[in-house]
Amino acid sequence: MRVVVAAIGRLKRGSETELSERYRKRAMQTGRQFGLRDVEIIEIRESRAAEAGKRMIEESIALANVIPQNAAVVLLDSRGENLDSTGFAAQIAKWRDNRKPAVAFLIGGADGLATSLQEKADLHLSFGWATWPHQLVRVMLLEQIYRATTILSGHPYPRG
């Protein structure tokens, strides 16, 4: 199984980028034990359209174009389901067991995502009611992916 994290916007050099990369590498190493092949980050440039609706459509099309064929699609959405780490790991294991070739996690831009893309999602995932900067959402998502790999492989990391 392949994991794709596709996000509108680019991380600049700095602590968020370093932390994201650290969790991505850890997830890849630990995930091999249960069939994880790759954790890929795809950064998509923000739309330059003047109108918010047009920006949302352009960014949603760009995200839709990077979803691997037959992938489970997860939208990061403040109104989505708030899973604990064990539930998140169980969902990834379920997709793996159902032979999904990939899971695509989509982080939209400031204007949100088009309804057509929202309807394609297998899961709307929330990290709570608070509003988080997109840079931190990416770090938190990659940490949760890493934590899921440790839970599924019996590694002691999640005890803390």
Wavefront OBJ file of the C-alpha trace (Angstrom):
o trace
v 0.000 0.000 0.000
v 1.125 3.502 -0.825
v 0.304 6.620 1.193
v 0.011 9.974 -0.567
v -0.273 13.229 1.346
v -1.345 15.907 -1.126
v -1.520 19.461 0.146
v -2.280 22.867 -1.257
v 0.712 25.082 -0.527
v 4.366 24.435 0.012
v 6.253 24.180 3.263
v 9.186 26.535 3.465
v 12.466 25.358 4.890
v 12.311 25.196 8.626
v 11.140 23.207 11.583
v 7.798 22.100 10.078
v 9.530 20.718 7.000
v 12.148 18.911 9.085
v 9.541 17.411 11.391
v 7.333 16.356 8.457
v 10.259 14.626 6.794
v 11.263 12.897 10.029
v 7.779 11.413 10.504
v 7.516 10.495 6.811
v 10.778 8.524 6.972
v 9.817 6.838 10.234
v 6.440 5.820 8.816
v 8.119 4.307 5.770
v 10.570 2.314 7.893
v 8.022 1.004 10.369
v 5.302 0.541 7.760
v 7.262 -1.934 5.663
v 6.395 -4.629 8.199
v 2.731 -4.522 7.248
v 2.956 -3.719 3.546
v 3.453 0.033 3.346
v 5.543 0.728 0.238
v 5.840 4.490 0.213
v 4.784 7.703 1.904
v 4.789 10.454 -0.695
v 4.165 14.157 -0.186
v 2.778 16.126 -3.119
v 2.705 19.899 -2.784
v 0.340 21.786 -5.060
v 0.729 25.467 -5.727
v -2.066 27.683 -4.444
v -4.409 29.014 -7.109
v -3.852 32.635 -8.096
v -7.483 33.186 -9.096
v -9.016 36.393 -7.723
v -12.323 34.798 -6.727
v -12.487 32.355 -3.782
v -14.869 29.969 -5.575
v -12.596 29.724 -8.581
v -9.548 29.145 -6.331
v -11.409 26.335 -4.585
v -12.352 24.678 -7.897
v -8.826 24.967 -9.355
v -7.209 23.578 -6.206
v -9.757 20.746 -5.959
v -9.081 19.755 -9.582
v -5.336 19.761 -8.909
v -5.818 17.540 -5.848
v -8.170 15.186 -7.700
v -5.542 14.756 -10.411
v -2.970 13.317 -7.993
v -5.218 10.727 -6.349
v -3.906 7.269 -7.283
v -6.343 4.986 -9.073
v -8.600 2.994 -6.704
v -7.170 4.782 -3.656
v -9.062 5.374 -0.455
v -9.533 9.143 -0.210
v -9.306 10.999 3.090
v -10.082 14.706 3.341
v -8.740 16.671 6.271
v -11.830 18.548 7.405
v -12.509 20.324 10.698
v -16.103 19.025 10.520
v -14.963 15.453 9.893
v -14.652 12.421 12.103
v -12.301 12.711 15.048
v -10.584 9.314 15.337
v -8.236 8.305 18.099
v -4.892 6.842 17.034
v -6.030 3.240 17.405
v -9.127 3.897 15.285
v -7.018 5.673 12.677
v -4.627 2.698 12.533
v -7.568 0.281 12.278
v -8.977 2.233 9.324
v -5.640 2.080 7.485
v -5.419 -1.663 8.218
v -8.954 -2.141 6.891
v -8.048 -0.446 3.606
v -4.893 -2.547 3.381
v -6.837 -5.734 4.083
v -9.375 -4.740 1.415
v -6.447 -4.468 -1.014
v -6.643 -0.736 -1.570
v -3.432 0.082 -3.469
v -3.161 3.503 -1.851
v -4.590 5.972 0.626
v -4.631 9.627 -0.436
v -4.836 12.220 2.324
v -5.906 15.605 0.940
v -5.244 18.917 2.673
v -7.151 21.681 0.931
v -6.418 25.364 0.704
v -7.837 28.219 2.752
v -11.003 28.355 0.609
v -11.879 24.689 1.188
v -12.619 21.943 -1.303
v -15.247 21.595 -4.013
v -18.339 19.540 -3.224
v -17.476 17.122 -6.041
v -14.165 16.279 -4.332
v -15.793 16.086 -0.894
v -18.229 13.502 -2.242
v -15.350 11.270 -3.436
v -13.956 10.948 0.085
v -14.087 7.662 1.947
v -13.385 9.543 5.170
v -13.492 13.141 6.362
v -10.876 13.330 9.126
v -10.678 16.018 11.789
v -7.980 16.897 14.294
v -10.571 18.610 16.483
v -12.613 21.784 16.400
v -9.653 24.138 16.606
v -8.389 25.792 13.451
v -4.849 24.613 12.677
v -2.356 26.137 10.246
v -1.934 23.897 7.203
v 1.756 23.419 8.038
v 0.892 21.946 11.438
v -1.910 19.819 10.001
v 0.638 18.199 7.703
v 3.006 17.514 10.606
v 0.171 16.128 12.753
v -1.077 13.938 9.910
v 2.373 12.489 9.224
v 2.859 11.850 12.942
v -0.471 10.006 13.054
v 0.486 7.959 9.997
v 3.750 7.060 11.734
v 1.892 6.266 14.955
v -0.515 4.039 12.984
v 2.424 2.110 11.509
v 3.823 1.552 15.002
v 0.460 0.374 16.323
v 0.026 -2.035 13.412
v 3.543 -3.406 13.694
v 3.575 -3.711 17.491
v 6.286 -1.089 17.982
v 6.395 0.526 21.468
v 6.143 4.182 20.249
v 2.409 4.647 20.890
v 2.663 3.906 24.620
v 3.282 7.595 25.406
l 1 2 3 4 5 6 7 8 9 10 11 12 13 14 15 16 17 18 19 20 21 22 23 24 25 26 27 28 29 30 31 32 33 34 35 36 37 38 39 40 41 42 43 44 45 46 47 48 49 50 51 52 53 54 55 56 57 58 59 60 61 62 63 64 65 66 67 68 69 70 71 72 73 74 75 76 77 78 79 80 81 82 83 84 85 86 87 88 89 90 91 92 93 94 95 96 97 98 99 100 101 102 103 104 105 106 107 108 109 110 111 112 113 114 115 116 117 118 119 120 121 122 123 124 125 126 127 128 129 130 131 132 133 134 135 136 137 138 139 140 141 142 143 144 145 146 147 148 149 150 151 152 153 154 155 156 157 158 159 160
